Amino acid sequence: MPEPNSNSKSNWNWNRNSDSNSKLLATPIPTPTPTTTPPYPSVPRCLFLSTKALLCLAVLVCVASRAIYLALQAKMGSSPVDIITLENFEDKMPGWDPASPSHLYALVDMGSNGIRFTISDLSPPRARLLKCIYRERAAISLFDALNAAESGTGALVFPAETIELVSQTLARFRAIAVDDYGVPPAQVTVFATEAMRRAQNAVAMLEAIQLEAPDLTVHILAPQVETLFGSVGARSGFVDVKGLFLDLGGGSVQMTYMDTFAAKGPIQGDGHVGYEAAAALAGESLPFGAARLIKVLETADVEVQAAEKSKLHNGMGEAFETLRTRFPSLAATVAAAQEAAGSLTNHNGSAGIDIYLCGGGFRGYGSMLMHNDSIQPYPIPAIGTYTVSGELFGRTKDMLKINKNYDGKIFGMSKRRRAQFPAIVAVVEALVAAVPRIRSVTFCAGGNREGALMMKLPREIRESNPLASIHASEAPSTASARGKEADVQDAVLKTLLSAFPANLGFAGTTTIFGLDLGPLYASHIWDRSGEDSEANAAAALHDAVTRNPGSPGLTHLARAVLGLTLCARWGANLASIDQRLHQNLRALVHAADPDATFWADYMGAVTAALTRLVTTWPRSQGVVEDHIRFQVTTQSGKKLKIFLDILVSEKAARGIDSQDLVGLFKGLGKQKDKKVIVAVGRLG
């Protein structure tokens, strides 16, 4: 996918005039009743009204925004710090330019629970992938440092040893970025969140950092910018999203809502607020991070614990109701979920609210759920895009019991995270109590750093399909070669699709086609043709699980479908060590769609037939069309009968036993509700 021309601004076209505090945002704004037809006929009326409400909100909070900015600035004095608000972040933080000589960006996130450092490559045409080329985490808890000082002196101040350690750590990160990796100094960004906002001696910390690394500027994020970066970073892993977004850090938890489907279409320059801005403006920040809350649970008396939990539950409930009031699509989802809950005929769990979670605290809870998943061992070793049902998500007492009694190492959980687990569960329980009928919960790898990178990019790149970027990064370098390959790829996919019953409708299904995996799949079906089929079948499984780790778009479900289909293309004859992985990937896919494993096997068999006759990547699209075609009909009954005719040209059929082609589909006859009948004929 070609990258569009852009200047350093991200061009996200929204009214940037608010960085108010979350308390003011909690006040619902009445929706004005229009007296005339909305001026944008292409925008649904409900979206227009939501936009008007958000714009009114932005105007009202502007005064409070300025007050917060001045208060923080007065606190910091003349120290080397920038306070980043929704109004100024595009000017304060380095932007992305496709013509830049370097597309390397280094980010340091001074979080409450640890300091994270990454270097990312945003080179075209893979900018959407946010490819991280170096990462490191310093186990420095700014929140613990503040509270240790408070317990001794009563003041929220960083101890001198913490200031020294942080300043030296940031100087080291700066040296790695600039000296080792060649990141331009202007493209090194440091930002801080809750702990730095609260510290009474934040200026001392900033001055120490400047002494160790004079060209580093620390940006302190306003709460709304933290909500923006966190939610956009979580969203970055997916093509489209619709649901609640929450970020649980050490000092606070943020909640907001995003619906990229409702935001489709051109943005109007004179008032249509983008979904990122809407999420930031409406987001709520609650002071109940895992590090803060565990201190209460471990040191406070019972009455104080109960009072804090009550505040948490009330705050979570109020935040959800505020979002439901402001976002029509969320209100509609809630209404549908409540209607389904009251229906005696709805048993499929199709209605409900989807939730996306990021931040170390929530990822820790996801790791505990994965450790106890019904599929064991769980086949994909990454928390990003791991999805569970609302019912499993709510089993907090079971998770607490396992955390307490299990002595071994739990993948994805540090000792510190396990120590904080009761606090994480308290937040989860408040969320479950606040949100009616949770349908699914997805854990996200992205967070503040990925969100900051995403917001550097133009809107058309942010909204592009990351799977296309993965394929583009593997495509030929010249435009003419890419064009030729695209034509061949289209011919291959068109031929494969012709083997599927047209009346079944594969858009949005759990298949190579429904998951937008077609180009990625087609580009690999001739890989390793010189190796044994058994080795290739195993390699296909492992490659799908481990390739492009952390890449946006490659969800757990997409990886499983891709791996199973490519494995079937090579016959799926696996050694015992790989059979367990194969079984567990099938279980993962079956849980999402009981029919999906059949279609993966069917697609693999169809592909195997194609590659027997077209033995390498075709030199032109005509090669595919001239060698093989598929025709398919179906017959309904107790079993769905699929009659597949494979039509082969005389030239391609030379030396080919037609029964060998039929035999590729032999394993599909074991299905209880489907039967494939294959015949081979002559093309022409």
Stockholm file with secondary structure:
# STOCKHOLM 1.0

chainA/1-684         MPEPNSNSKSNWNWNRNSDSNSKLLATPIPTPTPTTTPPYPSVPRCLFLSTKALLCLAVLVCVASRAIYLALQAKMGSSPVDIITLENFEDKMPGWDPASPSHLYALVDMGSNGIRFTISDLSPPRARLLKCIYRERAAISLFDALNAAESGTGALVFPAETIELVSQTLARFRAIAVDDYGVPPAQVTVFATEAMRRAQNAVAMLEAIQLEAPDLTVHILAPQVETLFGSVGARSGFVDVKGLFLDLGGGSVQMTYMDTFAAKGPIQGDGHVGYEAAAALAGESLPFGAARLIKVLETADVEVQAAEKSKLHNGMGEAFETLRTRFPSLAATVAAAQEAAGSLTNHNGSAGIDIYLCGGGFRGYGSMLMHNDSIQPYPIPAIGTYTVSGELFGRTKDMLKINKNYDGKIFGMSKRRRAQFPAIVAVVEALVAAVPRIRSVTFCAGGNREGALMMKLPREIRESNPLASIHASEAPSTASARGKEADVQDAVLKTLLSAFPANLGFAGTTTIFGLDLGPLYASHIWDRSGEDSEANAAAALHDAVTRNPGSPGLTHLARAVLGLTLCARWGANLASIDQRLHQNLRALVHAADPDATFWADYMGAVTAALTRLVTTWPRSQGVVEDHIRFQVTTQSGKKLKIFLDILVSEKAARGIDSQDLVGLFKGLGKQKDKKVIVAVGRLG
#=GR chainA/1-684 SS CCCCCCCSSCCCCCCCCCCCCHHHHTSCCCCCCCSSCCSCTTSCHHHHHHHHHHHHHHHHHHHHHHHHHHHHHHHHTTSSEEEECTTTHHHHSCCCCTTCSCCEEEEEEECSSCEEEEEEECCTTSGGGCEEEEEEEECCCHHHHHHHHHHHHSSCCCCHHHHHHHHHHHHHHHHIIIIISCCCGGGEEEEECHHHHHCTTHHHHHHHHHHHCTTCCEEEECHHHHHHHHHHHHHTTSSCCEEEEEEECSSCEEEEEEETTTTCSCCCTTTCCCHHHHHHHHCEEESCCHHHHHHHHHHSCHHHHHHHHHHHHHHHHHHHHHHHHHCHHHHHHHHHHHHHHTCSSCCSCCSSEEEEEESHHHHHHHHHHHHTCSSSSCSCCCCTTEEEEHHHHTCHHHHHHHHHHCCSCCTTCCHHHHHTHHHHHHHHHHHHHHSSSEEEEEECSCCHHHHHHHTTSCHHHHTSCHHHHHHHHHSCSSHHHHHHHHHHHHHHHHHHHTTSCGGGCCTTSSSTTTTTCHHHHHTTTTTTTTSCHHHHHHHHHHHHHHSSTTCTTCCHHHHHHHHHHHHHHTTCCCCHHHHHHHHHHHHHHHHHCTTHHHHHHHHHHHHHHHHHHSCSSCSSHHHHHHHEEEEEEEECSSSEEEEEEEEECHHHHTTCCHHHHHHTTGGGGGCSSEEEEEEEEECC
#=GC SS_cons         CCCCCCCSSCCCCCCCCCCCCHHHHTSCCCCCCCSSCCSCTTSCHHHHHHHHHHHHHHHHHHHHHHHHHHHHHHHHTTSSEEEECTTTHHHHSCCCCTTCSCCEEEEEEECSSCEEEEEEECCTTSGGGCEEEEEEEECCCHHHHHHHHHHHHSSCCCCHHHHHHHHHHHHHHHHIIIIISCCCGGGEEEEECHHHHHCTTHHHHHHHHHHHCTTCCEEEECHHHHHHHHHHHHHTTSSCCEEEEEEECSSCEEEEEEETTTTCSCCCTTTCCCHHHHHHHHCEEESCCHHHHHHHHHHSCHHHHHHHHHHHHHHHHHHHHHHHHHCHHHHHHHHHHHHHHTCSSCCSCCSSEEEEEESHHHHHHHHHHHHTCSSSSCSCCCCTTEEEEHHHHTCHHHHHHHHHHCCSCCTTCCHHHHHTHHHHHHHHHHHHHHSSSEEEEEECSCCHHHHHHHTTSCHHHHTSCHHHHHHHHHSCSSHHHHHHHHHHHHHHHHHHHTTSCGGGCCTTSSSTTTTTCHHHHHTTTTTTTTSCHHHHHHHHHHHHHHSSTTCTTCCHHHHHHHHHHHHHHTTCCCCHHHHHHHHHHHHHHHHHCTTHHHHHHHHHHHHHHHHHHSCSSCSSHHHHHHHEEEEEEEECSSSEEEEEEEEECHHHHTTCCHHHHHHTTGGGGGCSSEEEEEEEEECC
//
